[in-house]
Amino acid sequence: MGSELWLAMGLVLVVEGLGPMLVPKKWRQMVSEMSLLPDATLRRIGGCLVVAGAVIAYMMWPSK
């Protein structure tokens, strides 16, 4: 189980790093615009991402 967790964390880092690596100006602009959003909107976005990630993890979890 430990190796799967490290694999997942590694893949998250790869995906997160693609924006700044490939399009740094657009990425910086997006982060700047997101910093202006109200806290409630950011919480909603974060919650949606957590739920989507949990659903994907559940669907991909190996059944025994």
CHARMM-style PDB file with segment names, atoms N, HN, CA, C and O in Angstrom:
ATOM      1  N   MET     1       0.823  -1.200   0.000  1.00  0.00      PROA
ATOM      2  CA  MET     1       0.000   0.000   0.000  1.00  0.00      PROA
ATOM      3  C   MET     1       0.863   1.259   0.000  1.00  0.00      PROA
ATOM      4  O   MET     1       0.494   2.260  -0.614  1.00  0.00      PROA
ATOM      5  N   GLY     2       1.991   1.220   0.671  1.00  0.00      PROA
ATOM      6  HN  GLY     2       2.291   0.407   1.170  1.00  0.00      PROA
ATOM      7  CA  GLY     2       2.849   2.393   0.741  1.00  0.00      PROA
ATOM      8  C   GLY     2       3.358   2.832  -0.617  1.00  0.00      PROA
ATOM      9  O   GLY     2       3.435   4.029  -0.896  1.00  0.00      PROA
ATOM     10  N   SER     3       3.707   1.871  -1.468  1.00  0.00      PROA
ATOM     11  HN  SER     3       3.645   0.899  -1.241  1.00  0.00      PROA
ATOM     12  CA  SER     3       4.248   2.228  -2.774  1.00  0.00      PROA
ATOM     13  C   SER     3       3.183   2.881  -3.662  1.00  0.00      PROA
ATOM     14  O   SER     3       3.497   3.768  -4.456  1.00  0.00      PROA
ATOM     15  N   GLU     4       1.931   2.448  -3.530  1.00  0.00      PROA
ATOM     16  HN  GLU     4       1.676   1.727  -2.885  1.00  0.00      PROA
ATOM     17  CA  GLU     4       0.856   3.060  -4.310  1.00  0.00      PROA
ATOM     18  C   GLU     4       0.640   4.513  -3.902  1.00  0.00      PROA
ATOM     19  O   GLU     4       0.380   5.373  -4.743  1.00  0.00      PROA
ATOM     20  N   LEU     5       0.750   4.774  -2.605  1.00  0.00      PROA
ATOM     21  HN  LEU     5       0.961   4.075  -1.922  1.00  0.00      PROA
ATOM     22  CA  LEU     5       0.590   6.139  -2.123  1.00  0.00      PROA
ATOM     23  C   LEU     5       1.689   7.036  -2.673  1.00  0.00      PROA
ATOM     24  O   LEU     5       1.422   8.156  -3.108  1.00  0.00      PROA
ATOM     25  N   TRP     6       2.921   6.548  -2.655  1.00  0.00      PROA
ATOM     26  HN  TRP     6       3.138   5.638  -2.302  1.00  0.00      PROA
ATOM     27  CA  TRP     6       4.029   7.333  -3.212  1.00  0.00      PROA
ATOM     28  C   TRP     6       3.865   7.540  -4.707  1.00  0.00      PROA
ATOM     29  O   TRP     6       4.180   8.612  -5.225  1.00  0.00      PROA
ATOM     30  N   LEU     7       3.375   6.523  -5.403  1.00  0.00      PROA
ATOM     31  HN  LEU     7       3.119   5.652  -4.982  1.00  0.00      PROA
ATOM     32  CA  LEU     7       3.117   6.651  -6.836  1.00  0.00      PROA
ATOM     33  C   LEU     7       2.071   7.733  -7.090  1.00  0.00      PROA
ATOM     34  O   LEU     7       2.243   8.570  -7.976  1.00  0.00      PROA
ATOM     35  N   ALA     8       0.991   7.715  -6.317  1.00  0.00      PROA
ATOM     36  HN  ALA     8       0.852   7.035  -5.598  1.00  0.00      PROA
ATOM     37  CA  ALA     8      -0.065   8.723  -6.478  1.00  0.00      PROA
ATOM     38  C   ALA     8       0.477  10.117  -6.197  1.00  0.00      PROA
ATOM     39  O   ALA     8       0.172  11.056  -6.933  1.00  0.00      PROA
ATOM     40  N   MET     9       1.270  10.266  -5.151  1.00  0.00      PROA
ATOM     41  HN  MET     9       1.518   9.504  -4.553  1.00  0.00      PROA
ATOM     42  CA  MET     9       1.833  11.578  -4.827  1.00  0.00      PROA
ATOM     43  C   MET     9       2.777  12.052  -5.928  1.00  0.00      PROA
ATOM     44  O   MET     9       2.804  13.235  -6.267  1.00  0.00      PROA
ATOM     45  N   GLY    10       3.540  11.132  -6.475  1.00  0.00      PROA
ATOM     46  HN  GLY    10       3.519  10.171  -6.200  1.00  0.00      PROA
ATOM     47  CA  GLY    10       4.433  11.483  -7.575  1.00  0.00      PROA
ATOM     48  C   GLY    10       3.672  11.953  -8.803  1.00  0.00      PROA
ATOM     49  O   GLY    10       4.064  12.924  -9.451  1.00  0.00      PROA
ATOM     50  N   LEU    11       2.585  11.265  -9.123  1.00  0.00      PROA
ATOM     51  HN  LEU    11       2.266  10.477  -8.597  1.00  0.00      PROA
ATOM     52  CA  LEU    11       1.780  11.663 -10.269  1.00  0.00      PROA
ATOM     53  C   LEU    11       1.126  13.018 -10.050  1.00  0.00      PROA
ATOM     54  O   LEU    11       1.014  13.808 -10.988  1.00  0.00      PROA
ATOM     55  N   VAL    12       0.696  13.296  -8.837  1.00  0.00      PROA
ATOM     56  HN  VAL    12       0.786  12.654  -8.075  1.00  0.00      PROA
ATOM     57  CA  VAL    12       0.132  14.613  -8.529  1.00  0.00      PROA
ATOM     58  C   VAL    12       1.183  15.693  -8.764  1.00  0.00      PROA
ATOM     59  O   VAL    12       0.880  16.735  -9.346  1.00  0.00      PROA
ATOM     60  N   LEU    13       2.409  15.455  -8.320  1.00  0.00      PROA
ATOM     61  HN  LEU    13       2.655  14.609  -7.848  1.00  0.00      PROA
ATOM     62  CA  LEU    13       3.474  16.435  -8.513  1.00  0.00      PROA
ATOM     63  C   LEU    13       3.780  16.647  -9.991  1.00  0.00      PROA
ATOM     64  O   LEU    13       4.051  17.771 -10.412  1.00  0.00      PROA
ATOM     65  N   VAL    14       3.740  15.586 -10.775  1.00  0.00      PROA
ATOM     66  HN  VAL    14       3.519  14.673 -10.433  1.00  0.00      PROA
ATOM     67  CA  VAL    14       3.967  15.718 -12.210  1.00  0.00      PROA
ATOM     68  C   VAL    14       2.891  16.591 -12.839  1.00  0.00      PROA
ATOM     69  O   VAL    14       3.193  17.517 -13.591  1.00  0.00      PROA
ATOM     70  N   VAL    15       1.636  16.291 -12.528  1.00  0.00      PROA
ATOM     71  HN  VAL    15       1.390  15.538 -11.917  1.00  0.00      PROA
ATOM     72  CA  VAL    15       0.526  17.060 -13.109  1.00  0.00      PROA
ATOM     73  C   VAL    15       0.582  18.515 -12.644  1.00  0.00      PROA
ATOM     74  O   VAL    15       0.381  19.429 -13.444  1.00  0.00      PROA
ATOM     75  N   GLU    16       0.852  18.733 -11.362  1.00  0.00      PROA
ATOM     76  HN  GLU    16       1.015  17.991 -10.712  1.00  0.00      PROA
ATOM     77  CA  GLU    16       0.925  20.098 -10.832  1.00  0.00      PROA
ATOM     78  C   GLU    16       2.079  20.880 -11.447  1.00  0.00      PROA
ATOM     79  O   GLU    16       1.988  22.100 -11.585  1.00  0.00      PROA
ATOM     80  N   GLY    17       3.143  20.213 -11.812  1.00  0.00      PROA
ATOM     81  HN  GLY    17       3.217  19.222 -11.700  1.00  0.00      PROA
ATOM     82  CA  GLY    17       4.304  20.893 -12.363  1.00  0.00      PROA
ATOM     83  C   GLY    17       4.205  21.211 -13.838  1.00  0.00      PROA
ATOM     84  O   GLY    17       5.007  21.992 -14.348  1.00  0.00      PROA
ATOM     85  N   LEU    18       3.246  20.631 -14.540  1.00  0.00      PROA
ATOM     86  HN  LEU    18       2.594  19.996 -14.125  1.00  0.00      PROA
ATOM     87  CA  LEU    18       3.136  20.860 -15.977  1.00  0.00      PROA
ATOM     88  C   LEU    18       2.804  22.312 -16.316  1.00  0.00      PROA
ATOM     89  O   LEU    18       3.367  22.866 -17.261  1.00  0.00      PROA
ATOM     90  N   GLY    19       1.904  22.929 -15.564  1.00  0.00      PROA
ATOM     91  HN  GLY    19       1.448  22.479 -14.797  1.00  0.00      PROA
ATOM     92  CA  GLY    19       1.510  24.312 -15.839  1.00  0.00      PROA
ATOM     93  C   GLY    19       2.674  25.286 -15.776  1.00  0.00      PROA
ATOM     94  O   GLY    19       2.947  25.982 -16.754  1.00  0.00      PROA
ATOM     95  N   PRO    20       3.372  25.350 -14.630  1.00  0.00      PROA
ATOM     96  CA  PRO    20       4.497  26.284 -14.543  1.00  0.00      PROA
ATOM     97  C   PRO    20       5.625  25.968 -15.522  1.00  0.00      PROA
ATOM     98  O   PRO    20       6.339  26.871 -15.959  1.00  0.00      PROA
ATOM     99  N   MET    21       5.788  24.701 -15.864  1.00  0.00      PROA
ATOM    100  HN  MET    21       5.209  23.968 -15.508  1.00  0.00      PROA
ATOM    101  CA  MET    21       6.880  24.321 -16.767  1.00  0.00      PROA
ATOM    102  C   MET    21       6.564  24.688 -18.219  1.00  0.00      PROA
ATOM    103  O   MET    21       7.428  25.197 -18.933  1.00  0.00      PROA
ATOM    104  N   LEU    22       5.326  24.431 -18.656  1.00  0.00      PROA
ATOM    105  HN  LEU    22       4.624  24.018 -18.076  1.00  0.00      PROA
ATOM    106  CA  LEU    22       4.992  24.605 -20.071  1.00  0.00      PROA
ATOM    107  C   LEU    22       4.496  26.008 -20.419  1.00  0.00      PROA
ATOM    108  O   LEU    22       4.831  26.538 -21.478  1.00  0.00      PROA
ATOM    109  N   VAL    23       3.708  26.606 -19.543  1.00  0.00      PROA
ATOM    110  HN  VAL    23       3.435  26.175 -18.682  1.00  0.00      PROA
ATOM    111  CA  VAL    23       3.139  27.934 -19.814  1.00  0.00      PROA
ATOM    112  C   VAL    23       3.229  28.801 -18.558  1.00  0.00      PROA
ATOM    113  O   VAL    23       2.207  29.088 -17.935  1.00  0.00      PROA
ATOM    114  N   PRO    24       4.429  29.218 -18.183  1.00  0.00      PROA
ATOM    115  CA  PRO    24       4.585  29.933 -16.906  1.00  0.00      PROA
ATOM    116  C   PRO    24       3.817  31.246 -16.821  1.00  0.00      PROA
ATOM    117  O   PRO    24       3.293  31.580 -15.758  1.00  0.00      PROA
ATOM    118  N   LYS    25       3.739  32.000 -17.916  1.00  0.00      PROA
ATOM    119  HN  LYS    25       4.164  31.729 -18.780  1.00  0.00      PROA
ATOM    120  CA  LYS    25       3.034  33.283 -17.860  1.00  0.00      PROA
ATOM    121  C   LYS    25       1.536  33.081 -17.631  1.00  0.00      PROA
ATOM    122  O   LYS    25       0.934  33.756 -16.795  1.00  0.00      PROA
ATOM    123  N   LYS    26       0.941  32.154 -18.371  1.00  0.00      PROA
ATOM    124  HN  LYS    26       1.430  31.606 -19.050  1.00  0.00      PROA
ATOM    125  CA  LYS    26      -0.486  31.872 -18.208  1.00  0.00      PROA
ATOM    126  C   LYS    26      -0.766  31.301 -16.817  1.00  0.00      PROA
ATOM    127  O   LYS    26      -1.774  31.634 -16.196  1.00  0.00      PROA
ATOM    128  N   TRP    27       0.138  30.432 -16.330  1.00  0.00      PROA
ATOM    129  HN  TRP    27       0.958  30.161 -16.835  1.00  0.00      PROA
ATOM    130  CA  TRP    27      -0.023  29.841 -15.010  1.00  0.00      PROA
ATOM    131  C   TRP    27       0.014  30.932 -13.942  1.00  0.00      PROA
ATOM    132  O   TRP    27      -0.811  30.934 -13.028  1.00  0.00      PROA
ATOM    133  N   ARG    28       0.959  31.853 -14.052  1.00  0.00      PROA
ATOM    134  HN  ARG    28       1.629  31.852 -14.794  1.00  0.00      PROA
ATOM    135  CA  ARG    28       1.071  32.951 -13.093  1.00  0.00      PROA
ATOM    136  C   ARG    28      -0.186  33.824 -13.130  1.00  0.00      PROA
ATOM    137  O   ARG    28      -0.680  34.253 -12.087  1.00  0.00      PROA
ATOM    138  N   GLN    29      -0.697  34.083 -14.328  1.00  0.00      PROA
ATOM    139  HN  GLN    29      -0.296  33.735 -15.175  1.00  0.00      PROA
ATOM    140  CA  GLN    29      -1.920  34.882 -14.472  1.00  0.00      PROA
ATOM    141  C   GLN    29      -3.106  34.179 -13.810  1.00  0.00      PROA
ATOM    142  O   GLN    29      -3.903  34.819 -13.125  1.00  0.00      PROA
ATOM    143  N   MET    30      -3.222  32.871 -14.012  1.00  0.00      PROA
ATOM    144  HN  MET    30      -2.574  32.351 -14.568  1.00  0.00      PROA
ATOM    145  CA  MET    30      -4.320  32.110 -13.420  1.00  0.00      PROA
ATOM    146  C   MET    30      -4.239  32.157 -11.894  1.00  0.00      PROA
ATOM    147  O   MET    30      -5.249  32.370 -11.224  1.00  0.00      PROA
ATOM    148  N   VAL    31      -3.041  31.957 -11.346  1.00  0.00      PROA
ATOM    149  HN  VAL    31      -2.220  31.784 -11.890  1.00  0.00      PROA
ATOM    150  CA  VAL    31      -2.874  31.984  -9.892  1.00  0.00      PROA
ATOM    151  C   VAL    31      -3.200  33.376  -9.356  1.00  0.00      PROA
ATOM    152  O   VAL    31      -3.827  33.511  -8.305  1.00  0.00      PROA
ATOM    153  N   SER    32      -2.778  34.398 -10.074  1.00  0.00      PROA
ATOM    154  HN  SER    32      -2.269  34.289 -10.928  1.00  0.00      PROA
ATOM    155  CA  SER    32      -3.069  35.771  -9.658  1.00  0.00      PROA
ATOM    156  C   SER    32      -4.579  36.036  -9.642  1.00  0.00      PROA
ATOM    157  O   SER    32      -5.096  36.650  -8.709  1.00  0.00      PROA
ATOM    158  N   GLU    33      -5.274  35.573 -10.671  1.00  0.00      PROA
ATOM    159  HN  GLU    33      -4.854  35.074 -11.429  1.00  0.00      PROA
ATOM    160  CA  GLU    33      -6.723  35.758 -10.723  1.00  0.00      PROA
ATOM    161  C   GLU    33      -7.434  34.955  -9.638  1.00  0.00      PROA
ATOM    162  O   GLU    33      -8.422  35.418  -9.069  1.00  0.00      PROA
ATOM    163  N   MET    34      -6.933  33.756  -9.352  1.00  0.00      PROA
ATOM    164  HN  MET    34      -6.130  33.380  -9.814  1.00  0.00      PROA
ATOM    165  CA  MET    34      -7.545  32.941  -8.301  1.00  0.00      PROA
ATOM    166  C   MET    34      -7.366  33.574  -6.925  1.00  0.00      PROA
ATOM    167  O   MET    34      -8.214  33.409  -6.049  1.00  0.00      PROA
ATOM    168  N   SER    35      -6.266  34.297  -6.735  1.00  0.00      PROA
ATOM    169  HN  SER    35      -5.576  34.431  -7.447  1.00  0.00      PROA
ATOM    170  CA  SER    35      -6.039  34.924  -5.433  1.00  0.00      PROA
ATOM    171  C   SER    35      -7.050  36.033  -5.159  1.00  0.00      PROA
ATOM    172  O   SER    35      -7.216  36.450  -4.013  1.00  0.00      PROA
ATOM    173  N   LEU    36      -7.719  36.507  -6.190  1.00  0.00      PROA
ATOM    174  HN  LEU    36      -7.584  36.168  -7.122  1.00  0.00      PROA
ATOM    175  CA  LEU    36      -8.721  37.561  -6.028  1.00  0.00      PROA
ATOM    176  C   LEU    36     -10.118  37.007  -5.746  1.00  0.00      PROA
ATOM    177  O   LEU    36     -11.023  37.764  -5.396  1.00  0.00      PROA
ATOM    178  N   LEU    37     -10.298  35.705  -5.892  1.00  0.00      PROA
ATOM    179  HN  LEU    37      -9.562  35.090  -6.176  1.00  0.00      PROA
ATOM    180  CA  LEU    37     -11.611  35.104  -5.665  1.00  0.00      PROA
ATOM    181  C   LEU    37     -11.954  35.126  -4.177  1.00  0.00      PROA
ATOM    182  O   LEU    37     -11.059  35.066  -3.334  1.00  0.00      PROA
ATOM    183  N   PRO    38     -13.231  35.209  -3.854  1.00  0.00      PROA
ATOM    184  CA  PRO    38     -13.641  35.153  -2.446  1.00  0.00      PROA
ATOM    185  C   PRO    38     -13.335  33.781  -1.836  1.00  0.00      PROA
ATOM    186  O   PRO    38     -13.252  32.775  -2.541  1.00  0.00      PROA
ATOM    187  N   ASP    39     -13.171  33.767  -0.514  1.00  0.00      PROA
ATOM    188  HN  ASP    39     -13.239  34.584   0.058  1.00  0.00      PROA
ATOM    189  CA  ASP    39     -12.852  32.517   0.181  1.00  0.00      PROA
ATOM    190  C   ASP    39     -13.896  31.433  -0.069  1.00  0.00      PROA
ATOM    191  O   ASP    39     -13.551  30.265  -0.246  1.00  0.00      PROA
ATOM    192  N   ALA    40     -15.157  31.813  -0.084  1.00  0.00      PROA
ATOM    193  HN  ALA    40     -15.438  32.762   0.059  1.00  0.00      PROA
ATOM    194  CA  ALA    40     -16.222  30.824  -0.286  1.00  0.00      PROA
ATOM    195  C   ALA    40     -16.084  30.139  -1.638  1.00  0.00      PROA
ATOM    196  O   ALA    40     -16.311  28.934  -1.746  1.00  0.00      PROA
ATOM    197  N   THR    41     -15.717  30.886  -2.662  1.00  0.00      PROA
ATOM    198  HN  THR    41     -15.533  31.865  -2.574  1.00  0.00      PROA
ATOM    199  CA  THR    41     -15.539  30.303  -3.992  1.00  0.00      PROA
ATOM    200  C   THR    41     -14.357  29.347  -4.005  1.00  0.00      PROA
ATOM    201  O   THR    41     -14.432  28.265  -4.586  1.00  0.00      PROA
ATOM    202  N   LEU    42     -13.270  29.747  -3.367  1.00  0.00      PROA
ATOM    203  HN  LEU    42     -13.209  30.626  -2.895  1.00  0.00      PROA
ATOM    204  CA  LEU    42     -12.095  28.869  -3.301  1.00  0.00      PROA
ATOM    205  C   LEU    42     -12.412  27.592  -2.527  1.00  0.00      PROA
ATOM    206  O   LEU    42     -11.950  26.511  -2.893  1.00  0.00      PROA
ATOM    207  N   ARG    43     -13.199  27.716  -1.460  1.00  0.00      PROA
ATOM    208  HN  ARG    43     -13.574  28.594  -1.163  1.00  0.00      PROA
ATOM    209  CA  ARG    43     -13.592  26.519  -0.692  1.00  0.00      PROA
ATOM    210  C   ARG    43     -14.441  25.590  -1.547  1.00  0.00      PROA
ATOM    211  O   ARG    43     -14.282  24.370  -1.498  1.00  0.00      PROA
ATOM    212  N   ARG    44     -15.344  26.175  -2.331  1.00  0.00      PROA
ATOM    213  HN  ARG    44     -15.472  27.166  -2.371  1.00  0.00      PROA
ATOM    214  CA  ARG    44     -16.194  25.365  -3.211  1.00  0.00      PROA
ATOM    215  C   ARG    44     -15.347  24.624  -4.249  1.00  0.00      PROA
ATOM    216  O   ARG    44     -15.550  23.434  -4.493  1.00  0.00      PROA
ATOM    217  N   ILE    45     -14.406  25.334  -4.851  1.00  0.00      PROA
ATOM    218  HN  ILE    45     -14.242  26.300  -4.653  1.00  0.00      PROA
ATOM    219  CA  ILE    45     -13.518  24.715  -5.843  1.00  0.00      PROA
ATOM    220  C   ILE    45     -12.709  23.602  -5.191  1.00  0.00      PROA
ATOM    221  O   ILE    45     -12.606  22.502  -5.733  1.00  0.00      PROA
ATOM    222  N   GLY    46     -12.134  23.892  -4.021  1.00  0.00      PROA
ATOM    223  HN  GLY    46     -12.218  24.786  -3.581  1.00  0.00      PROA
ATOM    224  CA  GLY    46     -11.354  22.884  -3.307  1.00  0.00      PROA
ATOM    225  C   GLY    46     -12.188  21.668  -2.943  1.00  0.00      PROA
ATOM    226  O   GLY    46     -11.732  20.533  -3.078  1.00  0.00      PROA
ATOM    227  N   GLY    47     -13.406  21.904  -2.484  1.00  0.00      PROA
ATOM    228  HN  GLY    47     -13.777  22.827  -2.375  1.00  0.00      PROA
ATOM    229  CA  GLY    47     -14.293  20.793  -2.137  1.00  0.00      PROA
ATOM    230  C   GLY    47     -14.636  19.930  -3.337  1.00  0.00      PROA
ATOM    231  O   GLY    47     -14.671  18.704  -3.234  1.00  0.00      PROA
ATOM    232  N   CYS    48     -14.889  20.561  -4.472  1.00  0.00      PROA
ATOM    233  HN  CYS    48     -14.861  21.557  -4.555  1.00  0.00      PROA
ATOM    234  CA  CYS    48     -15.179  19.805  -5.702  1.00  0.00      PROA
ATOM    235  C   CYS    48     -13.977  18.960  -6.109  1.00  0.00      PROA
ATOM    236  O   CYS    48     -14.137  17.813  -6.525  1.00  0.00      PROA
ATOM    237  N   LEU    49     -12.779  19.519  -5.990  1.00  0.00      PROA
ATOM    238  HN  LEU    49     -12.649  20.451  -5.652  1.00  0.00      PROA
ATOM    239  CA  LEU    49     -11.582  18.766  -6.338  1.00  0.00      PROA
ATOM    240  C   LEU    49     -11.372  17.573  -5.401  1.00  0.00      PROA
ATOM    241  O   LEU    49     -10.974  16.493  -5.838  1.00  0.00      PROA
ATOM    242  N   VAL    50     -11.641  17.780  -4.117  1.00  0.00      PROA
ATOM    243  HN  VAL    50     -11.964  18.657  -3.762  1.00  0.00      PROA
ATOM    244  CA  VAL    50     -11.501  16.684  -3.154  1.00  0.00      PROA
ATOM    245  C   VAL    50     -12.499  15.575  -3.463  1.00  0.00      PROA
ATOM    246  O   VAL    50     -12.143  14.397  -3.455  1.00  0.00      PROA
ATOM    247  N   VAL    51     -13.750  15.949  -3.736  1.00  0.00      PROA
ATOM    248  HN  VAL    51     -14.039  16.906  -3.743  1.00  0.00      PROA
ATOM    249  CA  VAL    51     -14.776  14.943  -4.050  1.00  0.00      PROA
ATOM    250  C   VAL    51     -14.429  14.212  -5.341  1.00  0.00      PROA
ATOM    251  O   VAL    51     -14.549  12.989  -5.413  1.00  0.00      PROA
ATOM    252  N   ALA    52     -13.998  14.953  -6.363  1.00  0.00      PROA
ATOM    253  HN  ALA    52     -13.900  15.946  -6.304  1.00  0.00      PROA
ATOM    254  CA  ALA    52     -13.628  14.309  -7.631  1.00  0.00      PROA
ATOM    255  C   ALA    52     -12.457  13.350  -7.418  1.00  0.00      PROA
ATOM    256  O   ALA    52     -12.462  12.242  -7.954  1.00  0.00      PROA
ATOM    257  N   GLY    53     -11.468  13.760  -6.653  1.00  0.00      PROA
ATOM    258  HN  GLY    53     -11.464  14.660  -6.217  1.00  0.00      PROA
ATOM    259  CA  GLY    53     -10.336  12.889  -6.377  1.00  0.00      PROA
ATOM    260  C   GLY    53     -10.736  11.647  -5.605  1.00  0.00      PROA
ATOM    261  O   GLY    53     -10.245  10.553  -5.884  1.00  0.00      PROA
ATOM    262  N   ALA    54     -11.630  11.810  -4.631  1.00  0.00      PROA
ATOM    263  HN  ALA    54     -12.029  12.699  -4.405  1.00  0.00      PROA
ATOM    264  CA  ALA    54     -12.092  10.661  -3.850  1.00  0.00      PROA
ATOM    265  C   ALA    54     -12.875   9.685  -4.724  1.00  0.00      PROA
ATOM    266  O   ALA    54     -12.731   8.471  -4.581  1.00  0.00      PROA
ATOM    267  N   VAL    55     -13.702  10.208  -5.628  1.00  0.00      PROA
ATOM    268  HN  VAL    55     -13.819  11.195  -5.745  1.00  0.00      PROA
ATOM    269  CA  VAL    55     -14.477   9.338  -6.524  1.00  0.00      PROA
ATOM    270  C   VAL    55     -13.542   8.570  -7.455  1.00  0.00      PROA
ATOM    271  O   VAL    55     -13.712   7.368  -7.663  1.00  0.00      PROA
ATOM    272  N   ILE    56     -12.566   9.262  -8.007  1.00  0.00      PROA
ATOM    273  HN  ILE    56     -12.428  10.238  -7.838  1.00  0.00      PROA
ATOM    274  CA  ILE    56     -11.604   8.587  -8.890  1.00  0.00      PROA
ATOM    275  C   ILE    56     -10.831   7.527  -8.125  1.00  0.00      PROA
ATOM    276  O   ILE    56     -10.652   6.412  -8.616  1.00  0.00      PROA
ATOM    277  N   ALA    57     -10.369   7.865  -6.923  1.00  0.00      PROA
ATOM    278  HN  ALA    57     -10.514   8.770  -6.524  1.00  0.00      PROA
ATOM    279  CA  ALA    57      -9.633   6.887  -6.109  1.00  0.00      PROA
ATOM    280  C   ALA    57     -10.491   5.683  -5.789  1.00  0.00      PROA
ATOM    281  O   ALA    57     -10.017   4.548  -5.848  1.00  0.00      PROA
ATOM    282  N   TYR    58     -11.757   5.919  -5.449  1.00  0.00      PROA
ATOM    283  HN  TYR    58     -12.141   6.841  -5.401  1.00  0.00      PROA
ATOM    284  CA  TYR    58     -12.675   4.823  -5.145  1.00  0.00      PROA
ATOM    285  C   TYR    58     -12.877   3.930  -6.362  1.00  0.00      PROA
ATOM    286  O   TYR    58     -12.867   2.704  -6.250  1.00  0.00      PROA
ATOM    287  N   MET    59     -13.060   4.552  -7.528  1.00  0.00      PROA
ATOM    288  HN  MET    59     -13.068   5.548  -7.619  1.00  0.00      PROA
ATOM    289  CA  MET    59     -13.289   3.774  -8.749  1.00  0.00      PROA
ATOM    290  C   MET    59     -12.059   2.969  -9.148  1.00  0.00      PROA
ATOM    291  O   MET    59     -12.186   1.882  -9.711  1.00  0.00      PROA
ATOM    292  N   MET    60     -10.882   3.489  -8.863  1.00  0.00      PROA
ATOM    293  HN  MET    60     -10.780   4.372  -8.405  1.00  0.00      PROA
ATOM    294  CA  MET    60      -9.649   2.820  -9.272  1.00  0.00      PROA
ATOM    295  C   MET    60      -9.095   1.871  -8.208  1.00  0.00      PROA
ATOM    296  O   MET    60      -8.149   1.126  -8.464  1.00  0.00      PROA
ATOM    297  N   TRP    61      -9.689   1.903  -7.019  1.00  0.00      PROA
ATOM    298  HN  TRP    61     -10.457   2.508  -6.811  1.00  0.00      PROA
ATOM    299  CA  TRP    61      -9.211   1.064  -5.917  1.00  0.00      PROA
ATOM    300  C   TRP    61      -9.372  -0.403  -6.312  1.00  0.00      PROA
ATOM    301  O   TRP    61     -10.454  -0.818  -6.728  1.00  0.00      PROA
ATOM    302  N   PRO    62      -8.307  -1.185  -6.185  1.00  0.00      PROA
ATOM    303  CA  PRO    62      -8.413  -2.601  -6.576  1.00  0.00      PROA
ATOM    304  C   PRO    62      -9.354  -3.366  -5.632  1.00  0.00      PROA
ATOM    305  O   PRO    62      -9.223  -3.290  -4.410  1.00  0.00      PROA
ATOM    306  N   SER    63     -10.281  -4.087  -6.212  1.00  0.00      PROA
ATOM    307  HN  SER    63     -10.387  -4.148  -7.204  1.00  0.00      PROA
ATOM    308  CA  SER    63     -11.198  -4.889  -5.385  1.00  0.00      PROA
ATOM    309  C   SER    63     -10.588  -6.270  -5.161  1.00  0.00      PROA
ATOM    310  O   SER    63      -9.878  -6.802  -6.013  1.00  0.00      PROA
ATOM    311  N   LYS    64     -10.882  -6.829  -4.003  1.00  0.00      PROA
ATOM    312  HN  LYS    64     -11.459  -6.397  -3.311  1.00  0.00      PROA
ATOM    313  CA  LYS    64     -10.295  -8.141  -3.658  1.00  0.00      PROA
ATOM    314  C   LYS    64     -11.319  -9.230  -3.774  1.00  0.00      PROA
ATOM    315  OT1 LYS    64     -11.011 -10.395  -3.523  1.00  0.00      PROA
TER     316      LYS     64
END
